[in-house]
């Protein structure tokens, strides 16, 4: 496949769709009632569980040790994040009621999660550039 055909076109489209969905949900949910937020959380937990299952299935058929290790790290991150969200209020100190501490902790965690997503995008771009460089080297030979 030639570079001009966009070897990552499908992945870029998938990323764009996911980002649009993320952005839309964030905007809408900040203005919704509590019942709607709880429903959205349930849906997101189901989606995350499904993604974890799909990742596990892909790992079973993975032929590349490096890709397997990356998938394993993703799965571990997903599982640890799930546990962390449920216990986050215990990890923050300061003044205020338990409810206030929990809200502050979860807000801080959300901010760090968004920072982590940006870091992951930058890493993905670096990996894509490395792959494109390798493809170009093949074409030059």
Secondary structure, DSSP 8 states (H G I E B T S, - for coil): --GGG-TTHHHHHHHHHHHHHHHHHHHHHTTS-HHHHHHHHHHHHHHHHHHHHHHHHHHHT---HHHHHHHHHHHHHHHHHHHHHHHGGGG--SSS-HHHHHHHHHHHHHHHHHHHHHHHHHHHHHHHHHHHHHHHHHHH-
